[in-house]
């Protein structure tokens, strides 16, 4: 980043967040996020949707980075905060609270007082995609934001929620051959950092019992031990 004097500015999460919210690089995603924000879900008809790219959320000194997929259409695309306002977020923030990484177990809106300590929540794709399926091109256009976030935070442990986030992180770290994803899989990197894998907190996984709260709690307990132990 260059300021008006030509000097390089130190990047930070606030600046990245502004850039994410202003981004209109992917026409399909922009059209979808704004269509959802205009039409709204009946339960949220009286609310003003965020309808933009969703910034990272958490501690700039985080030792743990939680990596999802993309904002949910009526969750983060509505509230403007990652994993906020839907059932996936309910699961995630309860787990973060139990692990001592959040000051409260609920996340309903940007003004609810939630704070994370030692953790950052983000995703490789910053806009809500149709059917929760971003294209490879859309993922790649978001890559600079993802790289900037991780450069600022420099976490010791990455908790990846699902295969999409895992693949994006492996590309970022240039891991070859790519390790196999699986719930509870742990990967120690050559520089002493760790990846801890979890099934995504999607309703498809939590409603069917593929992911239980005990399983998720164990992932974050392990991540905390690796990051702070």
C-alpha positions in Angstrom: 0.0 0.0 0.0 1.3 3.5 -0.9 0.2 6.7 0.8 0.1 10.2 -0.8 3.8 10.8 -0.2 4.8 7.7 -2.1 5.7 5.9 1.1 4.6 2.3 1.8 1.8 2.1 4.4 1.5 -0.8 6.7 -1.6 -2.9 5.8 -4.2 -3.7 8.5 -7.5 -5.5 8.8 -9.5 -2.3 8.8 -8.0 -1.3 5.4 -8.5 -4.7 4.0 -12.1 -4.7 5.2 -12.8 -1.4 3.4 -11.3 -2.8 0.2 -13.3 -6.0 0.4 -16.6 -4.1 0.9 -15.8 -1.8 -2.0 -14.8 -4.6 -4.4 -17.0 -5.2 -7.6 -14.5 -7.4 -9.5 -16.9 -10.4 -10.0 -20.1 -9.4 -11.9 -22.0 -12.6 -11.1 -21.3 -12.3 -7.4 -22.1 -8.6 -7.3 -25.4 -9.2 -9.1 -26.4 -12.0 -6.8 -25.4 -10.3 -3.5 -27.3 -7.2 -4.4 -30.3 -9.1 -5.7 -30.6 -11.0 -2.4 -30.1 -7.7 -0.5 -32.9 -6.1 -2.4 -35.4 -8.9 -2.4 -34.6 -10.1 1.1 -36.0 -13.1 3.0 -39.5 -12.5 4.5 -38.2 -13.0 8.1 -35.8 -10.1 7.5 -38.0 -7.9 5.4 -37.6 -4.9 7.7 -33.8 -5.1 7.9 -31.2 -3.4 5.7 -29.0 -6.0 4.2 -25.2 -5.4 3.9 -25.1 -6.7 0.3 -21.3 -6.2 -0.2 -18.1 -8.1 0.2 -17.8 -9.2 3.8 -14.6 -8.2 5.7 -12.6 -10.5 8.0 -13.6 -10.4 11.6 -11.5 -10.8 14.7 -8.2 -10.1 16.4 -5.4 -8.6 14.4 -3.0 -10.4 16.6 -4.8 -13.7 16.2 -2.9 -16.9 16.7 -5.8 -18.9 15.1 -7.3 -18.2 11.7 -10.7 -19.8 11.0 -11.3 -20.3 7.3 -14.7 -21.0 5.8 -16.0 -20.9 2.3 -17.9 -17.6 1.5 -20.6 -15.4 3.2 -24.1 -16.9 3.4 -26.8 -15.1 1.4 -29.0 -14.3 4.4 -26.3 -14.6 7.0 -23.1 -12.5 6.5 -24.5 -11.0 3.3 -27.3 -9.6 5.5 -25.4 -8.7 8.6 -22.0 -7.7 7.2 -20.0 -10.0 9.6 -18.6 -13.4 8.8 -20.8 -16.4 10.1 -23.3 -14.0 11.7 -27.0 -14.2 11.6 -27.5 -17.9 10.6 -27.3 -21.3 12.2 -23.8 -22.1 10.9 -22.6 -19.0 12.8 -24.5 -20.2 15.9 -22.4 -23.3 15.9 -19.1 -21.6 15.2 -19.3 -18.9 17.8 -20.5 -21.2 20.5 -17.4 -23.3 19.9 -15.1 -20.3 19.9 -16.7 -19.2 23.2 -16.2 -22.6 24.8 -12.5 -22.5 23.6 -12.0 -19.1 25.3 -11.6 -17.3 22.0 -14.9 -15.2 22.1 -16.4 -13.1 24.9 -19.9 -14.4 24.2 -21.5 -17.5 22.5 -23.8 -15.6 20.1 -23.3 -13.5 17.0 -26.4 -11.8 15.7 -25.3 -8.4 14.2 -22.3 -6.1 14.0 -23.4 -4.2 17.1 -24.0 -7.1 19.4 -20.7 -6.6 21.4 -19.0 -9.8 20.2 -15.2 -9.7 20.4 -12.7 -12.4 19.5 -9.4 -12.8 21.3 -6.6 -14.7 19.6 -8.8 -15.7 16.6 -9.8 -14.4 13.2 -12.7 -15.6 11.1 -12.5 -15.2 7.3 -13.1 -17.0 4.0 -11.3 -17.3 0.6 -14.4 -15.8 -1.2 -15.8 -12.5 0.1 -19.2 -12.3 -1.5 -22.2 -14.6 -1.2 -22.2 -16.9 -4.3 -25.3 -18.4 -5.8 -25.9 -21.9 -4.4 -22.8 -21.4 -2.2 -20.7 -22.3 -5.2 -18.1 -19.7 -6.3 -16.3 -20.4 -9.5 -12.5 -20.9 -9.6 -12.1 -17.5 -11.3 -14.1 -15.8 -8.5 -12.0 -17.5 -5.9 -8.8 -16.4 -7.7 -10.0 -12.8 -7.9 -10.4 -12.8 -4.1 -7.0 -14.4 -3.5 -5.2 -11.0 -2.9 -7.6 -10.2 0.0 -7.0 -13.6 1.5 -3.3 -13.2 1.2 -3.3 -9.8 2.7 -5.3 -10.9 5.7 -3.0 -13.8 6.5 0.1 -11.6 6.0 -1.3 -9.1 8.6 -2.3 -11.7 11.1 0.3 -14.4 10.6 -1.5 -17.1 12.6 0.2 -20.1 14.1 -2.8 -22.4 13.5 -5.3 -22.5 10.6 -8.7 -24.1 11.3 -10.3 -24.9 8.0 -14.0 -25.5 7.8 -14.6 -27.8 4.9 -12.8 -28.8 1.7 -13.1 -25.5 -0.1 -11.3 -23.5 2.5 -8.7 -26.3 2.9 -7.9 -26.3 -0.8 -7.7 -22.5 -0.9 -5.3 -22.5 2.1 -3.2 -25.3 0.5 -2.9 -23.1 -2.7 -1.9 -20.1 -0.6 0.8 -22.1 1.2 1.8 -23.9 -2.0 1.5 -27.3 -0.3 2.6 -30.0 -2.8 1.4 -32.7 -2.8 -1.8 -31.5 -1.3 -2.6 -33.4 1.9 -5.9 -35.3 2.1 -8.7 -33.4 3.9 -10.7 -35.1 6.7 -12.3 -34.0 9.9 -9.7 -33.9 12.7 -6.8 -34.2 10.3 -3.8 -32.2 11.6 -0.9 -31.1 9.3 2.3 -29.7 10.7 4.0 -27.3 8.3 7.8 -27.0 7.9 7.8 -23.6 9.6 6.1 -24.9 12.8 2.6 -23.7 11.9 -0.4 -26.1 11.9 -3.5 -26.8 9.9 -6.4 -28.4 11.8 -9.3 -29.6 9.6 -13.0 -29.7 10.4 -16.2 -30.5 8.5 -18.0 -27.2 7.6 -20.6 -26.0 10.1 -23.2 -26.1 7.3 -26.7 -27.2 8.2 -26.2 -30.1 5.9 -23.5 -31.4 8.3 -25.0 -30.3 11.6 -28.6 -31.4 11.0 -27.5 -34.9 9.8 -25.0 -35.4 12.7 -22.0 -35.6 10.4 -20.6 -32.8 12.6 -21.5 -32.6 16.3 -20.8 -29.9 18.8 -18.5 -32.3 20.6 -16.5 -32.8 17.4 -16.3 -29.1 16.8 -15.3 -28.3 20.4 -12.5 -30.8 20.1 -11.2 -29.1 17.0 -11.0 -25.8 18.7 -9.6 -27.2 21.9 -6.8 -28.8 19.9 -6.2 -25.6 17.9 -6.0 -23.6 21.1 -3.5 -26.0 22.5 -1.3 -25.8 19.4 -1.5 -22.0 19.2 -1.0 -21.2 22.9 0.4 -24.3 24.5 
